[in-house]
Amino acid sequence: MAITVTEAAANRAKSFLVNRGKGLGLRLGVKTTGCSGLAYVLEFVDDLNDEDQVFENHGVKIIVDGKSLVYLDGTELDFAKEGLNEGFQFNNPNVNGECGCGESFNV
Amino acid sequence: MALLQIAEPGQSTVPHQRKFAVGIDLGTTNSLVATVRSGEALTLANEQGEHLLPSVVHYLANDKVIGRAAVEQASADPANTLSSVKRFMGRSATDIQARYPDLPYQFIANQNVASIQTAAGAINAIQVSADILTALKQRAETVLGDELTGAVVTVPAYFDDAQRQDTKDAAKLAGLNVLRLLNEPTAAAIAYGLESAQEGVIAVYDLGGGTFDISILRLSKGVFEVLATGGDSALGGDDFDHLLVEHIRGKVGLTDVLSPRLHRDLLNQAKKAKELLTDNAVTDVVIKDDQQQTQSCQVSREEFDGLIGGLIKQTLRACRRALKDAELDKTEVLKVVMVGGSTRVPAVRTQVGEFFGQTPLTSIDPDKVVAIGAAIQADILVGNKPDGEMLLLDVLPLSLGIETMGELVEKVIPRNTTIPVAKAQEFTTFKDGQTAMMIHVLQGERELVSDCRSLAKFELRGIPPMAAGAAHIRVTFQVDADGLLSVTAMEKSSGVQARVEVKPSYGLSDDQVANMLKASMQNASEDMQARMLKEQQVEVQRVNEALQAALAADAHLLDDSERAAVDNAIQAMLVAAENGDIDGIKSAIEDVDQQSQEFAQRRMNQSIRAALTGQQVKDI
């Protein structure tokens, strides 16, 4: 089971963490909600929980709880620009379908 | 694909504005108010310099007297002098009378809230408490010279929801903004700064005038959790006094029945002797008997210790039981905090120290320690501390959610969320014309209803009939700082709503929480499969419902063979749903979709034709 980060995403994440002044890394997760079943969670992490797993990639720690990992295994976190908008993207091989907004998906 | 931004797990910034907040110890016998000024927590005294406000109110036809002055009326006008009403909070009149059969009060029958008939009319425990709180609020505002922003009010750790709610209501009635209710033992631990100290188990030994409480707390990550409580609601310093009265009577040879005056006098002398024996090995007792003869004797601390030894043993037995309930050994207790005036008695301190094998914490006045802890907490809650200062947080031990179609659990507030918190989510109807919805509130980490803990069920009625999926039902989960969960469901177009209140943590032990969490980890894959299957099965139901409705309305659009093809596909889909093969169900749904496409098109054409018939092109 693994989660990877593209170099672009890692660089942005690192600069966000430096800006913020603290934080262990990024939390990737899923919660069961949204129009299409599951939705992604992307947060800064200050404290690790017992059930967390940590992956390190390009110098950035990615923290995933055991339950979310089932849904996220093999995911690559990317950073992308779309016109003026930019942000992180989950390239998740487990995804079977997404709803229009792209914030929720099912496996 | 949406582009996501990183969210902040932390708290919002606190405004740097000075606000006055107090901590209130609303006690059975005495109450206190404290505040933090220039970084120091102090209890506030009245004009006479008294810190303790006796929790007694004397009701007159057009007036009421609170505190010391009311106590003086207790013997002259017992029926209108209400004391120790904390014992009545959250209780019915029947319950109170069964527990305390010798009360001098006239309870009014046939009322939900236990009310007592007084010269001022029917008065309940909430009103009495509100009067006491009002007196403390006025005292604080006089001393601080400004209005209060908020207050933290303490309650015993064993108080149930009804008792806590009554306490909150009393504070509201007194015009106080309750920042939160705080458990008394937790407040005492905060007063000693234990929340920022080493994590571990803390015992709070609270021996007051009339009650004894032992609480076993566990501190982890700045959160206090009550592991066990115990005690005796009829054991306290007053019992020490009574034993001493008997002892003095024996010494001076007062064998006759005592006159009320002499009894009161003896009791006062005994109290004084008890207090003097804290710092002296021997003290003199002088009283005038009913024949105006002066009688005197000497009482030593040794004698006193001998008298109360049995009572102290009784408290230690309660400590042992509480530790057993918490499944802890006394060697695992990190700190012992002493609360209540009676813990000044040296014999109590030594024996508690010997029992726990350590010197208990006694540096803060045991009468004031709870109010001081509450004040420290209030100061933080109102936002007077700079960033980074400790904020006593509680977290939800398990996720909270509601049941959706297919017996699935949709989580609304995830576990480990700090409280207070409010979250809303929208749901919709499943069937055409559905006018009611069952809201089933659940707790747990698993995906299926059967694997989670059911907290409450309520119905939202009066949803206006609409097509399936058209209704917007907003379900709001709100957990307040005291851990009370209220769930509100509202249909947006009509505004109809329904709500329920529950206490999620009620009756759950640590082990149960741990087991529920473990199960959700171990079963993550199975749960995911089960959830996907359920979702597909719900989809089958939804497609079937929609198609059947359409077929019933427009059956004439299909000839017999076409109809048979659609029916066959539906049948196959329903069978697939029964079989429980996710891929099979998916392809069956697709098949139904294909078989009914022609039908859908014809319906569309028909409705367009209907809409266009008789219209001019230029009108469209």
Chai-1 contact restraints between the chains, C-beta under 6 A:
chainA,res_idxA,chainB,res_idxB,connection_type,confidence,min_distance_angstrom,max_distance_angstrom,comment,restraint_id
A,F16,B,I6,contact,1.0,0.0,6.0,A-B,restraint_1
A,T32,B,K411,contact,1.0,0.0,6.0,A-B,restraint_2
A,L42,B,L4,contact,1.0,0.0,6.0,A-B,restraint_3
A,L42,B,I6,contact,1.0,0.0,6.0,A-B,restraint_4
A,E43,B,A7,contact,1.0,0.0,6.0,A-B,restraint_5
A,E43,B,P9,contact,1.0,0.0,6.0,A-B,restraint_6
A,F44,B,I6,contact,1.0,0.0,6.0,A-B,restraint_7
A,F44,B,P9,contact,1.0,0.0,6.0,A-B,restraint_8
A,D46,B,P9,contact,1.0,0.0,6.0,A-B,restraint_9
A,G66,B,M521,contact,1.0,0.0,6.0,A-B,restraint_10
A,K67,B,A524,contact,1.0,0.0,6.0,A-B,restraint_11
A,V70,B,A524,contact,1.0,0.0,6.0,A-B,restraint_12
A,V70,B,S525,contact,1.0,0.0,6.0,A-B,restraint_13
A,V70,B,M528,contact,1.0,0.0,6.0,A-B,restraint_14
A,N85,B,L3,contact,1.0,0.0,6.0,A-B,restraint_15
A,G87,B,L3,contact,1.0,0.0,6.0,A-B,restraint_16
A,G87,B,L4,contact,1.0,0.0,6.0,A-B,restraint_17
A,G87,B,Q5,contact,1.0,0.0,6.0,A-B,restraint_18
A,F88,B,L4,contact,1.0,0.0,6.0,A-B,restraint_19
A,Q89,B,M1,contact,1.0,0.0,6.0,A-B,restraint_20
A,C101,B,A2,contact,1.0,0.0,6.0,A-B,restraint_21
A,G102,B,M1,contact,1.0,0.0,6.0,A-B,restraint_22
A,G102,B,A2,contact,1.0,0.0,6.0,A-B,restraint_23
A,E103,B,A2,contact,1.0,0.0,6.0,A-B,restraint_24
